[in-house]
Amino acid sequence: MIIRENYLERLETAMRRSPIVSLLGPRQCGKTTLARAFGKTKDAVYFDLESLVDQRRLQNPQLALGSLSGMIILDEIQFMPSLFNVLRVLVDRPDNELSFLLLGSASPHIIKTVSETLAGRTEFIELSGFGLIETGTENQDRLWLRGGFPRSYLAETDEDSRVWRDDFIRTFLERDIPQLGITVPAAAMRRFWTMLAHFHGQVWNASELGRSLGLSDKTVRSYLDILTASFMIRQLQPWHENTKKRQVKSPRIYFRDIGLLHNLLGIDGMPDLLGNPRCGASWEGFALEQTLLTVRPSEAYFWSTHSGAEVDLFFIKNGKRYGVEFKLNEAPKVTKSNRVVIKDLGLDHLWIIYPGTENFPMESNITVWPISVPLELSRNIQ
């Protein structure tokens, strides 16, 4: 078992600041395990809202919850959205001593409801699968191949991991999406998801995908939004700068869990991955997620122009502008595009993340950095 100390610390801090903390993320990413581990230190009362027994315990929620004290964990909160108004009433009492940890599988409904009903009362924490900080960089290839879902990563063999991910994809399409109140045929969504795997790391083009699937632009856009809202896909938005260059205005599409990408591409093991034409795009997405997990910028973008200048990741932190490039190359070089990006975006520093082991400066404001030391990168950026 991997102890997720970083998230435990973030929960501790958030619970001190807010009476309600909302822990959101896809199914099977470890929300319940993390919450139970955290709750043990607080003597918390736990409710699983998928359980009929716990649903009956909360038939009169204001009375049931109001009679308790300390911390209360409500797992799969989206199954009882009526609780949001009750929570608002309870935490607004002058003598309130309750705190709530809400767990929810990704859902457009839960995010909208929590934001509106509990505005100013809750803090959001987004939980992903395992990252290099948790697994250790000696397990980098295993994490890259299998992805970060705990049961996939911790499986005894690569085959066991692949089978688990196949089951996850099927369950997600056939059960999880309908439970979110979304009526999309599982077969149609699987075709779209599989086609999207071939566009991983590329700029979104609804017309091209729609033509390939025989669907309208509006339909494929709605499918993309479903996968985005359920934390399966990341839409990395373009940054717009006041320059004279024509800039790309559509988002780039990335699979948030790289293991699911490999299943949909039919990649079974590391030899298959290294020999696959999408290997470079796979590594770029993997490195992007690891960087975001470590640096945790409030907003993240990419920047690209039609003349070819681009940077894979752009963000502003503590008033400074940073760019990050991801290169599956043991000896990356500074390119003309790198220098154009630094000038046009006014970057304070550009980092080139690569799969090697040593970090070294290329120029005064360009540093090559190995993906294997994510914490050190975070400290340098802060």
C-alpha positions as CSV (number, residue, x, y, z in Angstrom):
1,M,0.0,0.0,0.0
2,I,1.2,3.5,-0.9
3,I,0.7,6.2,1.7
4,R,-0.4,9.4,0.0
5,E,1.2,11.8,2.4
6,N,1.0,14.8,0.1
7,Y,-2.8,14.5,-0.1
8,L,-3.1,13.8,3.6
9,E,-1.3,17.1,4.3
10,R,-3.5,18.9,1.8
11,L,-6.6,17.5,3.5
12,E,-5.4,18.6,6.9
13,T,-4.7,22.1,5.7
14,A,-8.0,22.4,3.9
15,M,-10.0,21.1,6.8
16,R,-8.5,23.8,9.0
17,R,-9.6,26.5,6.5
18,S,-13.0,25.3,5.5
19,P,-16.0,23.6,7.2
20,I,-16.5,21.5,4.1
21,V,-13.8,20.0,1.8
22,S,-14.8,18.4,-1.5
23,L,-12.5,15.6,-2.7
24,L,-13.2,15.0,-6.4
25,G,-11.8,12.6,-8.9
26,P,-12.6,9.6,-11.1
27,R,-13.8,6.3,-9.7
28,Q,-11.1,3.9,-8.5
29,C,-8.5,6.7,-8.0
30,G,-8.3,6.1,-4.3
31,K,-10.7,8.7,-2.8
32,T,-12.3,6.3,-0.3
33,T,-9.0,4.8,0.8
34,L,-7.5,8.2,1.3
35,A,-10.6,9.5,3.2
36,R,-10.7,6.5,5.5
37,A,-7.0,6.9,6.3
38,F,-7.5,10.6,7.0
39,G,-10.7,9.9,9.0
40,K,-9.0,7.5,11.3
41,T,-7.0,10.3,12.8
42,K,-10.1,12.4,13.4
43,D,-12.5,9.7,14.7
44,A,-14.7,10.6,11.7
45,V,-18.2,9.1,11.1
46,Y,-18.4,7.6,7.6
47,F,-21.4,7.3,5.3
48,D,-21.3,5.5,1.9
49,L,-24.2,7.0,-0.1
50,E,-24.2,4.1,-2.6
51,S,-25.2,1.9,0.4
52,L,-29.0,1.6,0.9
53,V,-28.3,1.2,4.6
54,D,-26.6,4.5,4.8
55,Q,-29.2,6.1,2.6
56,R,-31.8,5.0,5.1
57,R,-29.7,6.4,8.0
58,L,-30.0,9.8,6.3
59,Q,-33.7,9.8,5.6
60,N,-33.9,12.7,8.0
61,P,-30.5,14.2,7.2
62,Q,-30.6,17.4,9.3
63,L,-31.6,15.4,12.4
64,A,-29.1,12.6,11.7
65,L,-26.1,14.7,10.9
66,G,-27.0,17.5,13.3
67,S,-26.8,15.1,16.2
68,L,-23.2,14.2,15.5
69,S,-20.0,16.0,16.2
70,G,-16.6,16.3,14.7
71,M,-15.8,15.2,11.2
72,I,-18.3,13.5,8.9
73,I,-17.3,11.8,5.6
74,L,-20.0,11.5,2.9
75,D,-18.8,9.2,0.1
76,E,-20.4,9.4,-3.4
77,I,-22.2,12.5,-2.5
78,Q,-23.7,12.8,-5.9
79,F,-26.2,10.1,-5.1
80,M,-27.9,12.4,-2.6
81,P,-27.7,15.9,-4.0
82,S,-30.5,17.0,-1.6
83,L,-27.8,16.9,1.2
84,F,-26.1,20.1,-0.1
85,N,-28.8,22.4,1.3
86,V,-28.7,20.5,4.6
87,L,-25.0,20.9,4.9
88,R,-25.2,24.6,4.2
89,V,-27.7,25.0,7.1
90,L,-25.6,22.9,9.5
91,V,-22.3,24.7,8.9
92,D,-24.0,28.1,9.1
93,R,-25.2,27.5,12.7
94,P,-23.5,29.9,15.1
95,D,-22.5,27.0,17.4
96,N,-21.4,24.7,14.5
97,E,-18.7,22.2,15.5
98,L,-19.1,19.9,12.5
99,S,-16.8,19.5,9.5
100,F,-17.6,17.6,6.3
101,L,-15.4,15.7,3.8
102,L,-17.4,15.1,0.6
103,L,-16.2,12.5,-1.9
104,G,-17.6,12.5,-5.4
105,S,-16.8,10.8,-8.6
106,A,-16.4,13.3,-11.3
107,S,-19.7,14.8,-12.3
108,P,-20.8,18.0,-13.9
109,H,-23.8,18.0,-11.6
110,I,-21.9,17.7,-8.3
111,I,-19.4,20.4,-9.2
112,K,-22.2,22.8,-10.3
113,T,-24.3,22.0,-7.2
114,V,-21.5,22.3,-4.7
115,S,-20.3,25.6,-6.2
116,E,-23.7,27.2,-6.1
117,T,-25.1,25.8,-2.8
118,L,-21.9,25.8,-0.8
119,A,-20.2,28.8,-2.2
120,G,-17.7,30.2,0.2
121,R,-18.0,27.2,2.5
122,T,-16.0,24.5,0.7
123,E,-12.5,23.9,-0.6
124,F,-11.9,21.6,-3.6
125,I,-9.1,19.1,-3.8
126,E,-8.8,17.1,-7.0
127,L,-7.4,13.6,-6.5
128,S,-5.7,11.8,-9.4
129,G,-4.0,8.4,-9.6
130,F,-0.5,7.8,-8.3
131,G,2.3,10.1,-9.3
132,L,6.1,9.8,-9.3
133,I,6.3,11.5,-6.0
134,E,4.3,8.6,-4.5
135,T,5.6,5.6,-6.5
136,G,9.3,6.6,-6.5
137,T,11.1,7.5,-9.7
138,E,12.7,4.0,-9.8
139,N,9.2,2.8,-10.9
140,Q,8.9,5.4,-13.6
141,D,8.5,2.9,-16.5
142,R,5.9,0.9,-14.6
143,L,3.9,4.1,-13.9
144,W,4.2,5.2,-17.5
145,L,3.0,1.9,-18.9
146,R,0.2,1.1,-16.4
147,G,-1.0,4.6,-15.4
148,G,-1.8,5.8,-11.9
149,F,-5.0,4.0,-11.0
150,P,-4.0,2.2,-7.8
151,R,-5.3,-1.3,-8.8
152,S,-3.7,-1.0,-12.2
153,Y,-0.4,0.2,-10.9
154,L,-0.2,-2.3,-8.0
155,A,-1.3,-5.3,-10.1
156,E,1.1,-8.3,-9.9
157,T,1.8,-8.4,-13.6
158,D,1.4,-6.2,-16.6
159,E,-1.3,-8.6,-17.9
160,D,-3.3,-8.3,-14.7
161,S,-3.0,-4.5,-15.0
162,R,-4.2,-4.5,-18.6
163,V,-7.2,-6.7,-17.8
164,W,-8.1,-4.4,-14.9
165,R,-8.0,-1.4,-17.2
166,D,-10.1,-3.2,-19.8
167,D,-12.7,-3.9,-17.1
168,F,-12.5,-0.2,-15.9
169,I,-13.2,1.1,-19.4
170,R,-16.2,-1.2,-19.8
171,T,-17.6,-0.4,-16.4
172,F,-17.1,3.3,-16.9
173,L,-19.0,3.2,-20.2
174,E,-21.8,0.9,-19.2
175,R,-22.4,1.9,-15.6
176,D,-20.7,5.1,-14.5
177,I,-21.7,7.4,-17.3
178,P,-25.4,6.3,-17.1
179,Q,-25.2,6.9,-13.3
180,L,-24.3,10.5,-14.0
181,G,-27.6,10.9,-15.8
182,I,-26.0,10.9,-19.2
183,T,-27.7,8.9,-22.0
184,V,-25.0,8.1,-24.5
185,P,-24.8,4.5,-26.0
186,A,-21.8,2.8,-24.6
187,A,-20.7,1.5,-28.0
188,A,-20.8,5.0,-29.5
189,M,-18.8,6.5,-26.6
190,R,-16.2,3.7,-26.9
191,R,-15.7,4.3,-30.6
192,F,-15.2,8.0,-29.9
193,W,-12.8,7.4,-26.9
194,T,-10.8,4.9,-29.0
195,M,-10.6,7.4,-31.9
196,L,-9.6,10.1,-29.4
197,A,-6.6,8.0,-28.3
198,H,-5.1,8.6,-31.8
199,F,-5.4,12.4,-31.2
200,H,-3.7,12.4,-27.8
201,G,-1.4,15.4,-27.6
202,Q,-2.9,17.1,-30.6
203,V,-5.0,20.1,-31.1
204,W,-8.8,19.4,-31.0
205,N,-10.5,19.2,-34.4
206,A,-14.2,18.4,-34.0
207,S,-14.8,18.3,-37.8
208,E,-12.1,15.7,-38.4
209,L,-13.3,13.5,-35.6
210,G,-16.9,14.0,-36.6
211,R,-16.2,13.0,-40.2
212,S,-14.3,9.9,-39.1
213,L,-17.2,8.7,-36.8
214,G,-20.1,10.0,-39.0
215,L,-21.2,12.4,-36.2
216,S,-21.9,16.1,-36.1
217,D,-19.4,18.6,-34.6
218,K,-21.9,19.2,-31.8
219,T,-22.2,15.6,-30.9
220,V,-18.4,14.9,-30.7
221,R,-18.0,18.1,-28.7
222,S,-20.6,16.8,-26.2
223,Y,-18.8,13.5,-26.0
224,L,-15.5,15.3,-25.3
225,D,-17.1,17.3,-22.5
226,I,-18.4,14.2,-20.9
227,L,-15.0,12.6,-20.8
228,T,-13.5,15.9,-19.6
229,A,-16.0,16.3,-16.8
230,S,-15.3,12.8,-15.6
231,F,-11.5,13.4,-15.4
232,M,-10.8,11.0,-18.3
233,I,-9.5,13.7,-20.6
234,R,-7.7,17.0,-20.1
235,Q,-8.4,19.9,-22.4
236,L,-5.3,22.0,-22.2
237,Q,-6.5,25.4,-23.2
238,P,-4.5,27.8,-25.5
239,W,-2.9,30.9,-24.0
240,H,-3.6,34.1,-26.0
241,E,-0.9,36.7,-26.1
242,N,-1.1,40.1,-27.7
243,T,1.3,39.4,-30.6
244,K,1.1,39.9,-34.3
245,K,1.3,36.1,-34.9
246,R,-1.7,33.9,-35.7
247,Q,-2.3,31.8,-32.7
248,V,-3.9,28.4,-32.2
249,K,-7.3,28.8,-30.5
250,S,-8.4,25.2,-29.9
251,P,-7.4,23.1,-26.9
252,R,-5.0,20.2,-26.9
253,I,-6.4,16.9,-25.9
254,Y,-4.6,14.6,-23.4
255,F,-5.6,11.4,-21.6
256,R,-5.3,12.1,-17.9
257,D,-4.4,8.5,-17.1
258,I,-1.8,7.2,-19.6
259,G,-2.6,3.6,-18.9
260,L,-6.1,4.0,-20.3
261,L,-4.6,5.5,-23.4
262,H,-2.4,2.4,-23.9
263,N,-5.3,0.1,-23.6
264,L,-7.3,1.9,-26.2
265,L,-4.2,1.9,-28.5
266,G,-3.8,-1.8,-28.0
267,I,-0.4,-1.5,-26.3
268,D,0.3,-4.5,-24.1
269,G,3.8,-4.0,-22.6
270,M,6.8,-1.8,-22.6
271,P,8.3,-3.3,-25.9
272,D,5.0,-2.5,-27.6
273,L,5.0,1.0,-26.1
274,L,8.5,1.8,-27.2
275,G,7.9,0.6,-30.7
276,N,4.5,2.3,-31.1
277,P,4.3,5.4,-33.4
278,R,2.4,7.2,-30.5
279,C,5.2,6.6,-28.0
280,G,6.4,10.2,-28.1
281,A,2.9,11.6,-27.6
282,S,2.3,9.1,-24.8
283,W,5.4,10.2,-23.0
284,E,4.5,13.9,-23.5
285,G,1.1,13.3,-21.8
286,F,2.7,11.3,-19.0
287,A,5.3,14.0,-18.3
288,L,2.7,16.8,-18.5
289,E,0.5,15.1,-15.9
290,Q,3.5,14.5,-13.6
291,T,4.6,18.1,-13.9
292,L,1.1,19.4,-13.2
293,L,0.8,17.1,-10.2
294,T,4.1,18.5,-8.8
295,V,3.9,22.2,-9.6
296,R,0.1,22.5,-9.2
297,P,-0.3,25.9,-11.0
298,S,-3.7,27.5,-10.6
299,E,-4.2,27.6,-14.3
300,A,-2.2,25.8,-17.1
301,Y,-2.1,26.4,-20.8
302,F,-0.2,25.7,-24.0
303,W,0.8,28.2,-26.6
304,S,1.2,27.7,-30.3
305,T,1.3,29.8,-33.5
306,H,0.5,28.8,-37.0
307,S,4.1,29.6,-38.0
308,G,5.4,26.8,-35.8
309,A,6.5,28.4,-32.5
310,E,5.0,26.6,-29.5
311,V,5.5,25.6,-25.9
312,D,3.8,22.5,-24.4
313,L,3.0,24.0,-21.1
314,F,2.7,27.6,-20.0
315,F,1.7,29.0,-16.5
316,I,2.2,31.9,-14.2
317,K,3.2,31.3,-10.6
318,N,4.1,33.9,-8.0
319,G,4.0,36.5,-10.7
320,K,6.6,34.7,-12.9
321,R,6.0,33.3,-16.3
322,Y,7.2,29.7,-17.0
323,G,7.2,27.5,-20.0
324,V,7.8,23.7,-20.1
325,E,8.7,21.6,-23.1
326,F,8.5,17.8,-23.0
327,K,11.0,15.8,-25.2
328,L,11.4,12.1,-25.4
329,N,15.1,12.6,-26.2
330,E,18.2,11.7,-24.2
331,A,20.0,14.8,-25.6
332,P,17.5,17.6,-26.1
333,K,18.7,20.8,-27.9
334,V,17.5,24.4,-27.8
335,T,15.5,25.2,-30.9
336,K,14.5,28.4,-32.7
337,S,11.0,27.8,-31.4
338,N,12.2,27.8,-27.8
339,R,13.9,31.2,-28.2
340,V,10.8,32.7,-30.0
341,V,8.6,31.5,-27.1
342,I,10.8,33.1,-24.5
343,K,10.8,36.4,-26.4
344,D,7.1,36.5,-27.3
345,L,5.7,35.3,-24.0
346,G,8.3,37.1,-21.9
347,L,9.2,33.9,-20.0
348,D,11.2,34.1,-16.9
349,H,12.4,30.5,-17.5
350,L,11.9,27.6,-19.9
351,W,12.3,24.1,-18.6
352,I,12.9,21.2,-21.0
353,I,11.7,17.9,-19.3
354,Y,13.4,14.8,-20.7
355,P,13.8,11.1,-19.6
356,G,17.4,11.4,-18.6
357,T,18.9,11.6,-15.2
358,E,20.9,14.9,-15.0
359,N,19.8,18.5,-15.0
360,F,21.9,21.1,-16.6
361,P,21.5,24.7,-18.0
362,M,21.5,25.2,-21.8
363,E,21.3,29.0,-21.6
364,S,20.8,31.5,-18.8
365,N,17.0,31.1,-19.0
366,I,16.7,27.5,-20.3
367,T,17.3,24.4,-18.2
368,V,17.1,20.7,-19.1
369,W,15.5,18.8,-16.3
370,P,14.9,15.1,-15.8
371,I,11.4,13.9,-15.1
372,S,12.9,11.7,-12.4
373,V,13.2,14.5,-9.9
374,P,9.8,16.2,-9.8
375,L,10.0,17.6,-6.3
376,E,13.2,19.4,-7.1
377,L,11.6,20.9,-10.2
378,S,8.7,22.2,-8.1
379,R,11.1,23.8,-5.6
380,N,13.0,25.6,-8.4
381,I,9.8,26.9,-9.9
382,Q,8.5,28.2,-6.6
